């Protein structure tokens, strides 16, 4: 999921970028924007639900070589819908499902010593 965005600092520096990973609580942003940890930035994108420009603010919580990770300052159902993120509705969707397979006799990893 990639969104083209405009991102701006509170000092007025603006850059184009993209959201490469988004969740209910934040996003990973690729943008050539000089940010500092714990600073706030404004992110503008077109809503996935209606195409309208949407602005949301987030706090920089991690810096990466190609951008930064941020946590949304205020989460609302409208912002989540605009980003196209669907919250989990059932307990099964919230908890990752683990799948285990039995080792076959031909498998070299059938029995490993436990240390």
C-alpha positions, -999 to +999 in steps of 0.1 A: +000+000+000+017+032-011+002+067-010+016+098-026+018+125+000+030+160+008+046+164+041+055+196+060+074+205+091+062+232+115+090+254+102+074+254+067+098+229+049+076+209+025+085+178+005+067+152-017+070+117-005+050+085+000+036+064+027+050+029+023+035+013+053+004+024+073-014+012+104-040+024+128-014+041+149+011+055+124+030+052+092+064+047+076+071+077+053+097+079+025+105+116+020+136+138+016+126+159+046+150+169+073+131+160+105+141+156+141+130+129+165+098+138+184+090+167+161+055+170+145+049+170+108+017+174+087+009+148+061-015+156+032-029+129+010-061+122-011-086+102+009-091+066-002-128+069+006-137+100-013-106+114-031-107+146-011-074+161+002-069+151+039-045+165+064-032+146+095-005+153+119+020+129+133+050+128+156+084+115+143+093+085+164+121+070+142+144+081+115+153+059+086+179+063+057+150+071+033+126+088+056+110+084+090+083+066+110+056+086+126+028+081+151-005+098+144-012+127+168-049+121+169-066+090+156-102+092+145-124+069+124-124+094+096-086+094+093-085+056+094-111+054+067-093+081+046-061+060+047-080+029+037-070+010+068-096-015+079-095-022+116-099-058+128-134-066+137-132-100+152-108-115+178-095-139+151-085-110+129-066-092+157-045-122+167-021-136+141-027-173+133+002-196+138+004-227+117+026-256+127+034-286+106+046-320+118+080-330+108+081-359+084+105-389+089+124-377+058+130-343+073+165-337+086+150-313+112+125-339+126+143-341+159+167-315+171+184-316+205+172-291+230+199-272+248 
